[in-house]
């Protein structure tokens, strides 16, 4: 009995097994100290931050469903005769890639649903990425110290586009084959290297026998691996930097107001993940996408009617469709400007988006850290650029589907093409001007609210018969939100002559920087905030009725 009692006492003195395991892991991996410093990290509570979560959760869904589909897909261009479950396709020659896609759709348990979830999640991932980046752009969340994180997000968007393209090309159906043929034409349009590059990628004359296996490797291994690394780096920087937050009471560049990561934020994030998964599953269950059995296998001598890429490639498709078919014969070589110019414009637009944070920082000359977000109305030039880019994108999206617009609305395809050509240059300019005017109007409204209060809608008659509307004074928190933003003065060129009488000549870079700074922060681009003296003068008198 004494031995049993001593053993029981020894067991009672030991920590629980889970705690011992945790101590063992902490002694070797430092998990406790890492968790202690990060698990209570504060995150702001604002609906717009869910946009990034939608991107993350849809990416996880893509990985999970992609692993399942990989188990049953055969990335081979070897030809077979189909005798599977889909009777209308019996006796038709097709590649093993297309045959395995039909088998996934009709024979694998849950295969069609997983296929559709995978495809819809990819579309939502890229849509979420674009909207998330627009939120970051319009609010200035890309400023120091987050320029590198902006580049990570930009690369995730671009790589997601190419991952999507290689993904919907794998079934080797007539629609995806037409898209691959389109890409081959783009490659061949490159001067000097085009034909060599085409032979290297396709392994011979189009369509060759290697493109589907190569796309499969790129789609399931190379691009997802790079994207996963970028995503981890992106999240690490989000944790490392203080989280951005919208202006409000108690919010400064030196703190973060919100909820701790554990347990509140993680509970909400977990619930939101299952909500996103559920919504995508419902969409996939009720909305058919990429029904390859209705399109048929790819044949080089056929083109499917109404062939359209996924929406995120519509900009590039539209550029090629609306570009005139200009050609130039040079030393026995034909240069196809109808394809070459669009494939040069597309990456230039992407590069402009990537480097914009560095351009704005250079123009402003501001090297400080920024953790409080801008209200878009208080940065009218930046907001105008963002809206102009969106207009250009959606105009070219119309160009990428000009045949469908023509058939559905009974319009001339030539008229649509000319409209897109003109609107691509005129639309962004008009959008930029209109957006700036709207932002300045909103700034004037904010200034009026600060000085005179909020319109209550209550009409009051004074003793002498005058009717006035009663204005309610704003709270201190509301006043802070409307007046906390900075209004930097535009950079000025140094005097042409210094204090010693020596002539000083400004460089072209300095002159350009001064002009751009004036365009950003000059008198025509900002409504001066009300001063304390103006506010006191009106509030102490009869400014508030």
C-alpha positions as CSV (number, residue, x, y, z in Angstrom):
1,X,0.0,0.0,0.0
2,X,2.8,2.4,0.8
3,X,4.3,1.9,-2.7
4,X,1.0,2.5,-4.3
5,X,0.5,5.6,-2.2
6,X,3.9,7.0,-3.1
7,X,3.3,6.3,-6.8
8,X,0.0,8.1,-6.7
9,X,1.5,11.0,-4.9
10,X,4.3,11.2,-7.5
11,X,1.7,11.2,-10.3
12,X,-0.3,13.9,-8.6
13,X,2.8,16.1,-8.4
14,X,3.4,15.9,-12.1
15,X,2.0,18.3,-14.6
16,X,-0.7,17.0,-17.0
17,X,0.5,15.2,-20.1
18,X,-0.5,18.0,-22.5
19,X,1.4,20.6,-20.4
20,X,4.5,18.4,-20.4
21,X,4.3,18.0,-24.1
22,X,4.0,21.8,-24.4
23,X,7.0,22.3,-22.2
24,X,9.0,19.8,-24.2
25,X,8.2,21.6,-27.5
26,X,8.8,25.1,-26.0
27,X,12.2,24.0,-24.7
28,X,13.2,23.1,-28.3
29,X,11.2,25.4,-30.5
30,X,10.5,28.4,-28.4
31,X,6.7,28.1,-29.1
32,X,5.6,29.7,-25.8
33,X,7.5,32.9,-26.1
34,X,6.5,33.2,-29.8
35,X,2.8,32.6,-28.9
36,X,2.9,34.9,-25.9
37,X,4.1,37.9,-28.1
38,X,1.7,37.3,-31.0
39,X,-1.4,35.5,-29.8
40,X,-2.7,38.7,-28.1
41,X,-1.9,40.9,-31.0
42,X,-4.6,43.5,-31.6
43,X,-6.5,43.6,-34.9
44,X,-8.9,46.5,-35.8
45,X,-12.5,45.6,-36.3
46,X,-13.6,47.0,-39.6
47,X,-15.6,45.2,-42.4
48,X,-13.1,46.1,-45.1
49,X,-10.4,44.0,-43.5
50,X,-12.5,40.9,-44.3
51,X,-11.6,41.4,-48.0
52,X,-8.1,40.0,-47.3
53,X,-9.6,37.2,-45.3
54,X,-11.8,36.2,-48.3
55,X,-8.6,36.0,-50.4
56,X,-6.9,33.8,-47.8
57,X,-9.8,31.4,-47.3
58,X,-10.5,31.0,-51.0
59,X,-6.8,30.2,-51.5
60,X,-7.1,27.5,-48.8
61,X,-10.2,26.1,-50.5
62,X,-8.3,26.1,-53.9
63,X,-5.5,24.1,-52.4
64,X,-7.8,21.6,-50.7
65,X,-10.0,21.0,-53.7
66,X,-7.0,21.0,-56.0
67,X,-5.3,18.2,-54.1
68,X,-8.5,16.1,-54.5
69,X,-8.7,16.7,-58.2
70,X,-5.0,15.9,-58.7
71,X,-5.7,12.3,-57.5
72,X,-8.0,11.6,-60.5
73,X,-6.6,13.9,-63.3
74,X,-4.3,12.5,-66.0
75,X,-2.2,15.3,-67.6
76,X,-1.6,13.4,-70.8
77,X,-2.2,14.4,-74.4
78,X,-2.2,10.8,-75.6
79,X,-5.3,10.2,-77.6
80,X,-8.0,7.7,-76.7
81,X,-11.6,6.9,-77.8
82,X,-14.1,7.7,-75.1
83,X,-16.5,5.0,-73.8
84,X,-17.3,6.4,-70.4
85,X,-20.5,7.3,-68.6
86,X,-21.4,10.4,-70.7
87,X,-23.1,8.6,-73.7
88,X,-23.2,11.6,-76.1
89,X,-19.4,11.5,-76.2
90,X,-19.1,7.8,-77.0
91,X,-16.7,7.1,-79.9
92,X,-15.1,10.5,-79.9
93,X,-11.4,10.8,-80.0
94,X,-9.9,12.9,-77.2
95,X,-6.9,13.3,-75.0
96,X,-6.5,11.5,-71.7
97,X,-6.7,14.9,-70.0
98,X,-10.2,15.6,-71.4
99,X,-11.3,12.0,-70.7
100,X,-10.1,12.2,-67.1
101,X,-12.0,15.5,-66.7
102,X,-15.2,13.8,-67.9
103,X,-14.6,10.9,-65.5
104,X,-14.1,13.4,-62.6
105,X,-17.4,15.1,-63.6
106,X,-19.5,11.9,-64.0
107,X,-17.8,9.0,-62.3
108,X,-15.8,10.3,-59.3
109,X,-18.0,10.7,-56.2
110,X,-18.4,14.5,-55.7
111,X,-16.0,15.1,-58.5
112,X,-18.2,17.7,-60.4
113,X,-19.0,19.6,-57.2
114,X,-15.3,19.7,-56.3
115,X,-14.4,20.8,-59.8
116,X,-16.9,23.7,-59.6
117,X,-15.8,24.7,-56.1
118,X,-12.2,24.8,-57.3
119,X,-13.1,27.0,-60.3
120,X,-15.4,29.3,-58.4
121,X,-12.9,29.7,-55.5
122,X,-10.2,30.7,-58.1
123,X,-12.5,33.4,-59.5
124,X,-13.4,34.7,-56.1
125,X,-9.8,34.6,-55.0
126,X,-8.8,36.9,-57.8
127,X,-11.9,39.1,-57.4
128,X,-11.1,39.4,-53.7
129,X,-7.5,40.2,-54.5
130,X,-8.4,43.0,-56.8
131,X,-11.0,44.5,-54.4
132,X,-8.6,44.1,-51.5
133,X,-5.8,45.9,-53.3
134,X,-8.2,48.7,-54.3
135,X,-9.0,49.1,-50.6
136,X,-5.3,49.3,-49.8
137,X,-4.8,51.7,-52.7
138,X,-7.6,54.1,-52.0
139,X,-6.8,54.3,-48.3
140,X,-3.1,54.7,-48.7
141,X,-2.3,51.5,-46.7
142,X,0.7,50.9,-49.0
143,X,2.7,53.7,-47.5
144,X,5.8,53.2,-45.5
145,X,6.5,50.6,-44.0
146,X,4.2,48.5,-46.2
147,X,5.6,49.0,-49.7
148,X,7.1,45.5,-49.8
149,X,3.9,44.0,-48.7
150,X,2.1,45.8,-51.5
151,X,4.6,44.2,-53.9
152,X,3.8,40.8,-52.3
153,X,0.1,41.3,-52.8
154,X,0.7,42.5,-56.4
155,X,2.7,39.4,-57.2
156,X,0.0,37.2,-55.7
157,X,-2.5,38.8,-58.0
158,X,-0.4,38.4,-61.1
159,X,0.6,34.8,-60.3
160,X,-3.0,34.0,-59.5
161,X,-4.0,35.2,-63.0
162,X,-1.4,32.9,-64.6
163,X,-2.3,30.0,-62.2
164,X,-5.9,30.4,-63.2
165,X,-5.1,30.4,-66.9
166,X,-3.0,27.2,-66.7
167,X,-5.7,25.7,-64.5
168,X,-8.6,26.2,-66.9
169,X,-6.4,25.1,-69.8
170,X,-5.8,21.6,-68.3
171,X,-9.1,19.9,-69.4
172,X,-8.0,20.4,-73.0
173,X,-11.6,21.2,-74.1
174,X,-12.4,23.3,-77.1
175,X,-12.7,26.5,-75.1
176,X,-9.4,26.2,-73.2
177,X,-7.6,25.0,-76.3
178,X,-8.7,28.2,-78.0
179,X,-7.2,30.2,-75.2
180,X,-3.9,28.3,-75.5
181,X,-4.0,29.0,-79.2
182,X,-4.4,32.6,-78.4
183,X,-1.4,32.5,-76.1
184,X,0.6,30.8,-78.8
185,X,-0.2,33.6,-81.2
186,X,0.9,36.2,-78.6
187,X,4.2,34.3,-78.2
188,X,4.8,34.2,-82.0
189,X,4.2,37.9,-82.2
190,X,7.4,38.6,-80.2
191,X,10.1,39.7,-82.6
192,X,13.2,37.5,-83.1
193,X,12.5,35.2,-80.1
194,X,8.8,34.4,-80.7
195,X,9.2,31.2,-82.8
196,X,12.0,29.8,-80.7
197,X,10.1,30.5,-77.5
198,X,7.0,28.8,-79.0
199,X,8.9,25.7,-79.9
200,X,10.5,25.6,-76.4
201,X,7.1,26.0,-74.6
202,X,5.0,23.6,-76.7
203,X,7.8,21.2,-77.5
204,X,7.2,21.4,-81.2
205,X,4.5,22.7,-83.6
206,X,1.2,23.6,-82.0
207,X,-0.4,21.9,-80.2
208,X,2.4,19.4,-79.6
209,X,2.3,16.7,-76.9
210,X,3.9,18.5,-74.0
211,X,1.8,21.5,-73.2
212,X,-0.8,19.9,-70.9
213,X,1.9,18.0,-68.8
214,X,3.9,21.2,-68.5
215,X,0.9,23.3,-67.6
216,X,0.0,20.7,-65.0
217,X,3.4,20.9,-63.4
218,X,3.3,24.7,-63.4
219,X,-0.3,24.8,-62.1
220,X,0.0,22.3,-59.2
221,X,3.6,22.7,-58.2
222,X,5.5,25.8,-59.4
223,X,3.0,28.7,-59.1
224,X,1.2,27.5,-56.0
225,X,4.5,27.0,-54.2
226,X,5.6,30.5,-55.0
227,X,2.2,31.9,-54.1
228,X,2.3,30.0,-50.8
229,X,5.7,31.5,-50.0
230,X,4.5,35.0,-50.8
231,X,1.3,34.5,-48.8
232,X,3.3,33.4,-45.7
233,X,5.7,36.4,-46.2
234,X,2.7,38.7,-46.6
235,X,1.1,37.5,-43.3
236,X,4.4,37.7,-41.5
237,X,4.7,41.3,-42.5
238,X,1.1,42.0,-41.4
239,X,2.0,40.6,-38.0
240,X,5.4,42.4,-37.9
241,X,4.0,45.8,-38.7
242,X,1.3,47.4,-36.7
243,X,-2.0,47.0,-38.4
244,X,-3.4,49.9,-40.3
245,X,-6.7,51.4,-38.9
246,X,-9.2,54.0,-40.0
247,X,-9.1,57.4,-38.1
248,X,-11.2,57.5,-35.0
249,X,-11.2,58.2,-31.3
250,X,-8.0,57.1,-29.5
251,X,-6.4,55.9,-32.8
252,X,-2.9,57.1,-33.5
253,X,0.2,56.1,-35.4
254,X,1.6,54.6,-32.2
255,X,-1.3,52.2,-31.2
256,X,-3.9,49.8,-32.6
257,X,-7.5,49.8,-31.3
258,X,-9.3,46.6,-31.8
259,X,-9.7,43.0,-30.6
260,X,-6.9,40.5,-29.6
261,X,-6.1,37.7,-32.0
262,X,-7.0,35.1,-29.3
263,X,-9.7,34.3,-28.6
264,X,-12.0,36.9,-30.2
265,X,-10.5,37.4,-33.6
266,X,-9.7,33.7,-34.2
267,X,-13.2,32.7,-33.3
268,X,-14.6,35.3,-35.8
269,X,-12.0,34.3,-38.4
270,X,-12.9,30.6,-38.0
271,X,-16.6,31.2,-38.4
272,X,-15.9,33.5,-41.4
273,X,-13.8,30.7,-43.1
274,X,-16.7,28.3,-42.9
275,X,-19.1,31.0,-44.2
276,X,-16.9,31.6,-47.2
277,X,-16.6,27.9,-47.8
278,X,-20.3,27.5,-47.5
279,X,-21.1,30.4,-49.9
280,X,-18.7,29.1,-52.5
281,X,-20.1,25.6,-52.2
282,X,-23.6,26.9,-52.7
283,X,-22.6,28.8,-55.8
284,X,-20.8,25.8,-57.1
285,X,-23.8,23.6,-56.5
286,X,-26.3,25.8,-58.3
287,X,-24.3,27.7,-61.0
288,X,-22.6,25.5,-63.6
289,X,-19.2,26.7,-64.7
290,X,-16.9,25.2,-67.4
291,X,-19.2,22.4,-68.6
292,X,-16.6,20.7,-70.8
293,X,-19.0,18.0,-71.9
294,X,-21.1,20.6,-73.7
295,X,-18.1,22.1,-75.5
296,X,-16.2,19.0,-76.6
297,X,-12.5,18.1,-76.8
298,X,-10.0,20.5,-78.5
299,X,-9.4,20.3,-82.2
300,X,-7.0,22.7,-83.9
301,X,-9.4,23.2,-86.8
302,X,-12.3,24.4,-84.7
303,X,-13.1,27.4,-82.5
304,X,-16.0,27.4,-80.0
305,X,-18.6,30.1,-80.5
306,X,-18.5,32.9,-77.9
307,X,-15.1,31.8,-76.6
308,X,-14.2,33.9,-73.5
309,X,-11.5,33.8,-71.0
310,X,-12.1,34.1,-67.2
311,X,-12.9,37.7,-66.3
312,X,-9.4,38.5,-64.9
313,X,-7.8,37.9,-68.4
314,X,-10.5,40.0,-70.1
315,X,-8.2,43.1,-70.0
316,X,-5.5,41.4,-72.1
317,X,-8.1,39.8,-74.4
318,X,-9.8,43.2,-75.0
319,X,-6.5,44.9,-75.8
320,X,-5.8,42.3,-78.6
321,X,-9.4,42.3,-79.9
322,X,-9.7,46.1,-80.4
323,X,-6.2,46.7,-81.6
324,X,-6.1,47.4,-85.4
325,X,-4.4,44.7,-87.4
326,X,-1.2,46.7,-88.2
327,X,1.7,44.8,-89.7
328,X,5.2,45.9,-90.8
329,X,7.5,43.9,-93.1
330,X,11.0,44.5,-92.0
331,X,14.0,42.7,-93.7
332,X,11.8,39.8,-94.7
333,X,10.2,39.5,-91.3
334,X,6.6,40.5,-90.5
335,X,6.1,42.3,-87.2
336,X,2.5,42.1,-86.0
337,X,1.8,45.3,-84.1
338,X,-1.8,44.2,-83.7
339,X,-0.6,41.7,-81.1
340,X,2.8,43.1,-80.1
341,X,1.5,46.5,-78.8
342,X,-1.2,45.0,-76.6
343,X,1.3,42.5,-75.0
344,X,3.6,45.5,-74.3
345,X,0.8,47.6,-72.8
346,X,-0.5,44.9,-70.5
347,X,2.8,44.4,-68.5
348,X,3.4,48.2,-68.4
349,X,0.0,48.7,-66.8
350,X,0.9,46.0,-64.2
351,X,4.3,47.5,-63.5
352,X,2.7,51.0,-63.0
353,X,0.4,49.5,-60.4
354,X,3.4,47.8,-58.7
355,X,5.6,50.8,-58.4
356,X,3.0,53.4,-57.6
357,X,3.7,53.5,-53.8
358,X,7.3,54.4,-54.5
359,X,6.3,57.1,-57.0
360,X,3.9,58.7,-54.5
361,X,6.5,58.5,-51.7
362,X,9.0,60.3,-54.0
363,X,6.6,63.0,-55.1
364,X,5.6,63.7,-51.5
365,X,9.1,63.4,-50.0
366,X,7.6,61.7,-47.0
367,X,9.7,59.1,-45.2
368,X,7.6,58.7,-42.1
369,X,5.7,55.6,-41.1
370,X,1.9,55.7,-41.6
371,X,-0.5,53.5,-39.7
372,X,-3.6,55.7,-39.9
373,X,-5.5,55.2,-43.2
374,X,-6.6,58.1,-45.5
375,X,-10.2,58.7,-46.3
376,X,-10.2,58.5,-50.1
377,X,-11.8,62.0,-50.4
378,X,-8.8,63.5,-48.7
379,X,-6.4,62.2,-51.4
380,X,-8.3,63.2,-54.6
381,X,-5.5,62.7,-57.0
382,X,-4.7,59.2,-55.8
383,X,-8.4,58.3,-55.8
384,X,-8.8,59.7,-59.3
385,X,-5.9,57.5,-60.5
386,X,-7.5,54.4,-59.0
387,X,-11.0,55.1,-60.5
388,X,-9.4,55.8,-63.9
389,X,-7.6,52.5,-63.8
390,X,-10.8,50.7,-62.9
391,X,-12.6,52.4,-65.8
392,X,-9.8,51.4,-68.2
393,X,-10.0,47.8,-67.0
394,X,-13.7,47.5,-67.4
395,X,-13.7,49.2,-70.8
396,X,-11.2,46.6,-72.0
397,X,-13.4,43.9,-70.4
398,X,-16.1,45.0,-72.7
399,X,-13.7,44.8,-75.6
400,X,-12.7,41.2,-74.6
401,X,-16.4,40.2,-74.9
402,X,-17.3,42.3,-77.9
403,X,-18.9,39.4,-79.7
404,X,-21.2,38.6,-76.8
405,X,-22.2,42.2,-76.4
406,X,-23.0,42.3,-80.1
407,X,-25.1,39.1,-80.1
408,X,-26.9,39.7,-76.8
409,X,-27.8,43.4,-77.4
410,X,-28.1,43.2,-81.2
411,X,-25.3,45.7,-81.8
412,X,-22.7,46.0,-84.5
413,X,-19.4,44.4,-83.4
414,X,-17.6,47.1,-85.3
415,X,-19.4,49.8,-83.4
416,X,-18.5,48.1,-80.1
417,X,-14.9,47.9,-81.1
418,X,-14.7,51.6,-82.0
419,X,-16.5,52.5,-78.8
420,X,-13.9,50.6,-76.8
421,X,-11.0,52.1,-78.7
422,X,-12.2,55.6,-78.0
423,X,-13.4,54.9,-74.4
424,X,-10.1,53.4,-73.5
425,X,-8.5,56.8,-73.9
426,X,-11.4,59.1,-73.1
427,X,-13.0,57.2,-70.3
428,X,-10.2,57.2,-67.7
429,X,-9.6,60.9,-68.3
430,X,-13.2,61.8,-67.6
431,X,-13.3,59.4,-64.7
432,X,-10.2,61.0,-63.2
433,X,-11.7,64.5,-63.5
434,X,-15.1,63.5,-62.2
435,X,-13.6,61.7,-59.3
436,X,-11.4,64.6,-58.2
437,X,-14.4,67.0,-58.4
438,X,-16.5,64.5,-56.3
439,X,-13.7,64.3,-53.7
440,X,-13.3,68.1,-53.5
441,X,-17.1,68.4,-53.1
442,X,-17.0,65.9,-50.2
443,X,-14.2,67.9,-48.6
444,X,-16.3,71.0,-48.8
445,X,-19.2,69.2,-47.2
446,X,-16.9,67.9,-44.4
447,X,-15.7,71.5,-43.8
448,X,-19.2,72.8,-43.7
449,X,-20.2,70.1,-41.2
450,X,-17.3,70.9,-39.0
451,X,-18.2,74.7,-38.9
452,X,-22.0,74.5,-38.9
453,X,-22.8,71.1,-37.7
454,X,-25.0,68.3,-39.1
455,X,-28.3,69.1,-40.9
456,X,-31.0,67.7,-38.6
457,X,-33.9,68.0,-41.0
458,X,-35.8,70.0,-38.4
459,X,-37.3,73.3,-39.6
460,X,-37.7,76.1,-37.1
461,X,-39.5,79.4,-37.4
462,X,-37.9,82.3,-35.7
463,X,-40.0,85.0,-33.9
464,X,-39.6,87.5,-36.8
465,X,-41.0,84.9,-39.3
466,X,-37.7,83.5,-40.8
467,X,-37.5,79.7,-41.3
468,X,-34.2,78.0,-40.6
469,X,-33.0,74.4,-40.4
470,X,-31.6,73.4,-37.0
471,X,-28.0,72.2,-37.2
472,X,-26.7,69.8,-34.6
473,X,-23.1,70.3,-33.5
474,X,-20.8,67.3,-34.1
475,X,-19.3,65.3,-31.3
476,X,-15.6,65.5,-30.6
477,X,-15.0,62.1,-32.2
478,X,-16.8,63.2,-35.4
479,X,-14.8,66.4,-35.4
480,X,-11.6,64.5,-35.0
481,X,-12.4,62.1,-37.9
482,X,-13.2,65.0,-40.3
483,X,-10.1,67.1,-39.3
484,X,-7.3,64.7,-38.4
485,X,-5.9,64.3,-41.9
486,X,-2.7,66.1,-43.0
487,X,-2.6,68.5,-45.9
488,X,1.0,68.7,-47.0
489,X,2.2,71.7,-48.9
490,X,3.5,71.0,-52.4
491,X,7.2,70.9,-52.8
492,X,8.8,74.1,-54.2
493,X,11.9,74.4,-56.2
494,X,14.8,76.1,-54.5
495,X,15.6,79.7,-55.5
496,X,17.5,80.1,-58.7
497,X,20.2,82.1,-56.9
498,X,21.5,81.0,-53.5
499,X,22.4,83.3,-50.6
500,X,25.9,83.9,-52.0
501,X,24.6,85.0,-55.3
502,X,25.6,81.8,-57.1
503,X,23.2,80.6,-59.7
504,X,21.5,77.3,-58.8
505,X,20.1,75.2,-61.7
506,X,17.3,72.7,-61.0
507,X,17.6,69.3,-62.6
508,X,14.8,67.8,-64.7
509,X,14.0,65.4,-62.0
510,X,13.5,68.2,-59.5
511,X,11.3,70.1,-61.9
512,X,9.2,67.0,-62.6
513,X,8.9,66.3,-58.8
514,X,7.8,69.9,-58.1
515,X,5.1,69.7,-60.9
516,X,3.8,66.4,-59.7
517,X,3.8,67.6,-56.1
518,X,1.7,70.6,-57.1
519,X,-0.6,68.3,-59.0
520,X,-1.1,66.2,-55.9
521,X,-1.2,68.9,-53.2
522,X,-1.7,72.2,-55.0
523,X,-4.5,74.7,-54.4
524,X,-6.8,73.0,-57.0
525,X,-6.5,69.6,-55.3
526,X,-7.4,70.3,-51.7
527,X,-10.0,72.2,-49.7
528,X,-8.2,73.8,-46.7
529,X,-9.4,72.4,-43.4
530,X,-11.3,74.8,-41.1
531,X,-9.0,76.4,-38.6
532,X,-9.5,76.4,-34.8
533,X,-10.2,80.2,-35.0
534,X,-12.9,79.7,-37.6
535,X,-14.6,77.0,-35.6
536,X,-14.5,79.0,-32.3
537,X,-15.8,82.1,-34.1
538,X,-18.8,80.3,-35.6
539,X,-19.6,78.0,-32.6
540,X,-19.4,80.9,-30.1
541,X,-21.8,82.9,-32.2
542,X,-24.9,81.8,-34.1
543,X,-23.2,79.4,-36.5
544,X,-25.2,76.5,-34.9
545,X,-28.9,77.2,-35.1
